[in-house]
Amino acid sequence: MTCFDNILEILRLIHDPRDMHGKIYALPVIMLLSIMAVLTGANSYRGIRTFIKTHFIRLKEVFELDWKQAPAYTSIRNILIGLDPSDVEKAFRDHAAHLDAQAISAGAYDTPCRVVALDGKVLRGSFDNFQDQKAKQILSAFATDTGLILAHIEIDEKSNEIPAAQQLLQELKIPFRIATLDAIHCQKKTFEIAKEENIDMIIQLKDNQPTLSQAVETHCTTAEPLSTTETRDRSKRNRSETRKAAVFDATHIVAQTDWESYIKTVIQIEREVLKKDPKTGLWTSSNEKSFYLSNCSLNAEQALHAVRCHWHIENKLHHIRDVTFKEDESRIRHKPGIFARFRSWAGNILKINRKEEETVPQQRYAIALGGIEVFASI
């Protein structure tokens, strides 16, 4: 049971709201078995119960359980939805920090810079029209180098991503990483919090800051950049993409404005995409130019890497949650954030144990066939 000791120790710190008579099934074990069930494909409380019932004899032996039978799915549901989401989140962050440190010490990440991307996601199936409840949203922090989810924060139904991201920046300690956010977060208060917490940050600039956007675009047209870089991607059939990055000193742009003490550099990214129509053989081109603000000094190679890494949260996290973990199909409506964290726990454990040639679906299938003991780290 050695590989389970660390996570069980963390799960024991979660407050169990049940009275003594209702603790037939120990909370840390129920939570760990729920994570294991999600690892193998469960997407509901019934699925967790099916996993426990199927492997009941084996689980009793491994975890030295004195249970007479597998708990009913209603018992599992009542235990889990009775938890305080903030307690579950704290335990998740502690475990994620442990896995992140483990990944960094075990592997060499030869990248221009390390990035943590912040972005929100809607749990689309969590709406409840009968209770007039909209689908829940969760903002996640994703370490693009180790591929691990570091933290989440649930977005209040009457609010939006902006205050949630600001709160997460205050709570999340991300030394040696650059935080990246999309244009909705281009707010002075967000940069103010980053300055207070000593966080390096890059945020896209769009028309939600029209005066600043115009000043940046004009400056980048006429000024000499501090550094530049260019990359070409021709690995995809019938498609070629060229990216040019330039970093400019922001001193002149933000002088005598409210942004003066926050912005150090401006990043310009130009993308030219060539696409070939396989039927006609003709090539069409498209050009795009985007701008980003940063509160740190960095070169063009680091800037281009950080901007590209931000979109990993979409194609390496959200896509997997939707397609592999089928998160959007889940109809859990009461405290859906707790079950969402089980998916994150499962995703992190899969990532830390994944072999280079394995896909996530292959890995989950292998676990379902061979058991959780195949893992070296959990």
C-alpha distance (Angstrom), angle and dihedral (degrees) to the residues before:
residue distance angle dihedral
M1 . . .
T2 3.80 . .
C3 3.80 97.3 .
F4 3.83 90.9 56.0
D5 3.80 97.7 50.8
N6 3.80 97.5 89.2
I7 3.79 97.7 49.4
L8 3.81 92.6 42.5
E9 3.80 89.8 52.6
I10 3.81 89.7 53.4
L11 3.82 93.3 45.4
R12 3.81 91.1 52.4
L13 3.81 88.6 66.0
I14 3.83 91.4 65.6
H15 3.80 111.8 102.2
D16 3.81 113.1 -113.4
P17 3.83 108.2 -145.9
R18 3.82 94.4 -164.8
D19 3.80 121.9 105.5
M20 3.80 119.9 -117.4
H21 3.82 94.2 -94.3
G22 3.79 92.1 56.7
K23 3.82 97.7 53.8
I24 3.77 100.2 93.3
Y25 3.79 89.4 127.0
A26 3.82 114.0 47.4
L27 3.81 112.2 -122.5
P28 3.84 98.0 -135.2
V29 3.80 91.1 52.1
I30 3.82 93.4 46.5
M31 3.80 89.7 50.8
L32 3.79 93.7 47.2
L33 3.81 92.1 47.7
S34 3.82 88.6 49.2
I35 3.81 90.2 54.1
M36 3.81 90.2 47.3
A37 3.81 90.1 49.8
V38 3.80 91.7 52.1
L39 3.81 88.4 48.9
T40 3.80 89.4 59.6
G41 3.81 96.6 44.4
A42 3.82 110.1 -78.8
N43 3.79 114.4 146.0
S44 3.80 100.8 172.5
Y45 3.80 143.0 35.7
R46 3.80 88.6 -98.1
G47 3.80 87.9 54.0
I48 3.80 90.9 53.6
R49 3.81 90.2 50.6
T50 3.81 90.7 49.6
F51 3.80 90.7 52.7
I52 3.82 92.8 49.8
K53 3.81 93.2 45.3
T54 3.81 93.1 47.9
H55 3.81 94.0 50.4
F56 3.81 96.3 29.6
I57 3.82 99.0 123.9
R58 3.79 91.8 45.4
L59 3.80 93.7 46.4
K60 3.81 92.0 48.9
E61 3.77 89.4 55.4
V62 3.81 96.9 44.1
F63 3.81 95.6 45.8
E64 3.82 96.6 31.6
L65 3.81 92.3 -123.8
D66 3.79 124.3 177.8
W67 3.80 93.2 -158.1
K68 3.79 115.1 138.4
Q69 3.79 93.3 -153.9
A70 3.76 141.8 -2.3
P71 3.82 113.2 -79.6
A72 3.80 117.1 -103.8
Y73 3.79 115.7 -105.8
T74 3.82 88.8 -114.5
S75 3.82 89.5 57.1
I76 3.80 90.6 50.3
R77 3.79 90.6 47.7
N78 3.81 94.0 48.8
I79 3.80 92.1 48.1
L80 3.80 94.0 50.2
I81 3.80 100.2 41.8
G82 3.80 89.2 48.8
L83 3.80 90.0 66.3
D84 3.79 125.2 100.2
P85 3.85 106.4 -112.5
S86 3.81 90.2 -143.9
D87 3.83 90.0 58.8
V88 3.79 90.8 49.5
E89 3.80 90.6 47.8
K90 3.80 92.7 51.4
A91 3.79 90.6 51.9
F92 3.80 90.3 47.5
R93 3.82 92.3 51.5
D94 3.80 91.8 48.9
H95 3.80 91.0 52.0
A96 3.82 92.7 43.6
A97 3.82 90.8 51.4
H98 3.81 89.0 51.5
L99 3.82 92.5 50.9
D100 3.80 92.1 43.8
A101 3.81 92.5 53.5
Q102 3.79 89.1 46.1
A103 3.81 92.1 51.5
I104 3.80 93.4 48.0
S105 3.80 93.3 49.5
A106 3.82 92.5 46.3
G107 3.80 100.4 46.1
A108 3.79 138.5 41.6
Y109 3.79 113.5 -124.3
D110 3.78 104.3 -162.9
T111 3.80 98.9 -172.1
P112 3.81 132.2 133.8
C113 3.81 88.8 -115.0
R114 3.79 140.3 -12.2
V115 3.79 117.3 -110.1
V116 3.80 137.1 -162.6
A117 3.81 112.4 -164.9
L118 3.81 121.8 -153.6
D119 3.79 119.6 -157.1
G120 3.79 139.3 145.1
K121 3.79 129.8 -120.7
V122 3.80 131.4 -166.7
L123 3.80 118.4 -131.6
R124 3.80 90.1 -139.0
G125 3.79 98.2 -167.9
S126 3.81 94.9 50.7
F127 3.82 95.5 84.1
D128 3.80 119.1 114.1
N129 3.78 114.4 -164.1
F130 3.80 92.2 -175.8
Q131 3.83 90.2 59.4
D132 3.82 92.4 37.0
Q133 3.82 88.0 -118.6
K134 3.79 120.8 153.7
A135 3.79 121.9 -143.8
K136 3.80 111.5 -79.5
Q137 3.79 122.6 -113.4
I138 3.79 128.2 -148.6
L139 3.80 127.3 -167.0
S140 3.81 113.7 -147.7
A141 3.80 135.1 -164.2
F142 3.81 110.8 -143.3
A143 3.81 123.8 -169.2
T144 3.80 102.1 -143.2
D145 3.81 94.8 -164.1
T146 3.81 98.8 54.6
G147 3.81 93.8 25.9
L148 3.80 92.3 -129.1
I149 3.79 130.8 136.3
L150 3.81 106.1 -125.2
A151 3.80 101.8 -175.1
H152 3.80 147.6 -20.9
I153 3.75 137.3 -151.4
E154 3.79 125.3 -162.6
I155 3.79 114.4 -125.2
D156 3.78 114.3 -129.7
E157 3.81 113.5 -115.5
K158 3.82 91.3 -124.0
S159 3.79 94.0 45.9
N160 3.82 138.6 52.7
E161 3.80 142.9 -132.0
I162 3.82 96.4 -75.9
P163 3.84 101.2 74.1
A164 3.82 89.7 35.3
A165 3.80 91.4 56.6
Q166 3.79 91.1 46.0
Q167 3.80 90.5 52.6
L168 3.81 92.0 47.0
L169 3.80 91.2 51.4
Q170 3.79 88.8 54.1
E171 3.79 93.3 48.6
L172 3.79 101.5 38.3
K173 3.78 119.8 79.2
I174 3.80 108.4 -151.7
P175 3.82 108.3 166.5
F176 3.81 116.7 -179.9
R177 3.79 92.5 15.6
I178 3.80 132.8 101.8
A179 3.81 115.0 -132.6
T180 3.81 114.6 -138.7
L181 3.81 126.1 -163.4
D182 3.79 135.6 171.5
A183 3.80 126.9 -108.0
I184 3.82 98.1 -83.6
H185 3.82 87.5 71.3
C186 3.80 94.9 56.3
Q187 3.80 92.1 118.8
K188 3.80 130.4 134.7
K189 3.81 90.7 -129.3
T190 3.81 91.1 56.3
F191 3.80 90.7 53.6
E192 3.79 89.7 44.8
I193 3.81 90.9 55.8
A194 3.80 90.9 46.8
K195 3.79 89.3 53.3
E196 3.81 92.1 49.2
E197 3.82 91.6 48.6
N198 3.82 93.3 42.1
I199 3.81 92.6 -121.3
D200 3.80 122.5 156.3
M201 3.79 109.1 -135.8
I202 3.80 144.0 -178.5
I203 3.81 121.4 -163.0
Q204 3.78 128.1 179.1
L205 3.80 116.4 -116.0
K206 3.79 120.4 -139.1
D207 3.79 139.6 151.5
N208 3.81 93.8 -63.6
Q209 3.84 83.0 86.4
P210 3.84 98.7 39.6
T211 3.82 99.3 169.2
L212 3.79 94.1 47.2
S213 3.80 91.5 42.0
Q214 3.80 92.0 54.9
A215 3.80 92.6 46.6
V216 3.82 91.6 50.0
E217 3.80 93.8 48.4
T218 3.81 92.0 48.9
H219 3.80 92.7 47.6
C220 3.80 94.0 49.2
T221 3.80 90.4 51.5
T222 3.81 93.8 57.2
A223 3.81 108.4 22.9
E224 3.79 129.6 85.7
P225 3.82 112.5 -111.8
L226 3.78 122.2 -124.0
S227 3.81 90.4 -134.3
T228 3.79 140.0 -8.8
T229 3.79 138.4 -163.0
E230 3.80 137.9 178.5
T231 3.81 133.1 -157.3
R232 3.79 132.8 -174.4
D233 3.80 124.7 -154.2
R234 3.79 114.6 -163.8
S235 3.79 97.6 151.6
K236 3.81 94.5 107.9
R237 3.77 122.0 78.5
N238 3.81 115.3 -109.2
R239 3.81 91.0 2.9
S240 3.78 135.0 91.3
E241 3.79 126.1 177.8
T242 3.79 128.4 -168.8
R243 3.79 120.1 -167.1
K244 3.79 125.4 -167.0
A245 3.77 121.9 -171.1
A246 3.79 128.3 -169.4
V247 3.79 128.6 -179.8
F248 3.81 120.1 -152.2
D249 3.79 132.6 -169.0
A250 3.83 107.5 -108.3
T251 3.81 97.2 -158.4
H252 3.79 96.0 101.3
I253 3.81 94.0 42.7
V254 3.81 98.4 52.8
A255 3.81 98.5 32.5
Q256 3.83 112.0 132.9
T257 3.81 92.5 4.8
D258 3.80 133.1 108.6
W259 3.82 88.3 -102.0
E260 3.82 94.9 58.7
S261 3.79 98.2 102.0
Y262 3.82 95.1 43.7
I263 3.82 111.3 44.2
K264 3.80 121.3 69.3
T265 3.78 104.3 160.7
V266 3.79 140.9 19.9
I267 3.79 121.7 -146.3
Q268 3.80 124.8 -152.6
I269 3.80 119.1 -165.1
E270 3.82 121.1 -171.0
R271 3.79 119.8 -168.9
E272 3.79 125.2 -168.6
V273 3.79 115.4 -173.7
L274 3.80 124.3 -168.7
K275 3.81 117.6 -164.5
K276 3.78 126.8 -173.2
D277 3.78 121.4 -147.5
P278 3.84 104.0 -136.2
K279 3.81 91.2 -153.1
T280 3.81 98.9 52.0
G281 3.79 101.0 20.8
L282 3.80 89.6 -131.9
W283 3.81 122.3 138.6
T284 3.79 123.7 -137.5
S285 3.79 124.8 -167.5
S286 3.78 134.8 -152.4
N287 3.79 129.7 -171.8
E288 3.79 129.8 -156.8
K289 3.79 132.0 179.1
S290 3.80 123.1 -167.5
F291 3.79 135.0 176.3
Y292 3.79 133.2 -145.8
L293 3.79 135.6 -169.5
S294 3.79 123.5 -140.0
N295 3.78 134.7 -174.7
C296 3.82 92.5 -153.8
S297 3.78 138.7 67.2
L298 3.79 112.3 -108.7
N299 3.78 139.4 149.5
A300 3.79 127.9 -113.1
E301 3.81 94.4 -100.1
Q302 3.82 91.3 54.7
A303 3.80 91.7 44.8
L304 3.81 94.2 51.1
H305 3.81 91.3 46.4
A306 3.83 92.7 50.0
V307 3.80 93.8 47.8
R308 3.81 92.3 49.4
C309 3.80 92.1 45.7
H310 3.80 91.6 55.8
W311 3.80 90.2 72.2
H312 3.80 91.2 56.3
I313 3.80 86.5 83.4
E314 3.80 87.3 66.7
N315 3.80 102.0 42.4
K316 3.82 100.1 29.0
L317 3.80 99.9 36.8
H318 3.80 116.3 16.8
H319 3.81 92.8 38.6
I320 3.82 91.7 52.0
R321 3.81 91.9 46.7
D322 3.80 91.2 52.2
V323 3.80 100.8 38.6
T324 3.80 103.9 31.0
F325 3.82 102.8 25.8
K326 3.84 91.4 31.8
E327 3.79 91.2 -139.1
D328 3.80 94.8 163.4
E329 3.82 90.2 56.4
S330 3.80 93.5 55.4
R331 3.81 112.7 110.2
I332 3.80 95.8 -165.0
R333 3.80 103.0 135.4
H334 3.80 105.9 168.5
K335 3.80 111.0 76.4
P336 3.83 92.7 -21.5
G337 3.81 89.0 172.5
I338 3.81 90.6 74.8
F339 3.80 93.0 58.0
A340 3.83 89.1 42.8
R341 3.79 87.7 59.0
F342 3.80 89.9 53.7
R343 3.80 87.4 57.7
S344 3.79 89.3 50.4
W345 3.79 91.1 48.8
A346 3.80 89.6 50.0
G347 3.80 92.1 46.4
N348 3.80 92.2 51.5
I349 3.80 92.9 48.2
L350 3.80 90.7 48.5
K351 3.79 91.1 49.7
I352 3.80 96.1 48.5
N353 3.82 90.5 51.2
R354 3.79 100.3 37.6
K355 3.78 121.4 123.0
E356 3.76 116.4 -138.0
E357 3.80 95.5 -111.0
E358 3.83 95.4 47.8
T359 3.77 127.3 97.6
V360 3.80 120.7 -150.4
P361 3.85 94.1 -108.4
Q362 3.83 90.3 49.6
Q363 3.78 90.5 49.0
R364 3.81 93.7 50.3
Y365 3.80 91.0 47.6
A366 3.82 90.9 51.4
I367 3.81 90.0 51.6
A368 3.79 91.5 49.2
L369 3.80 88.8 53.3
G370 3.79 100.9 37.6
G371 3.79 104.8 28.4
I372 3.77 136.1 -118.4
E373 3.82 91.5 -72.8
V374 3.81 89.0 81.9
F375 3.80 87.1 80.2
A376 3.78 122.4 94.9
S377 3.80 92.5 -169.8
I378 3.77 131.8 38.2
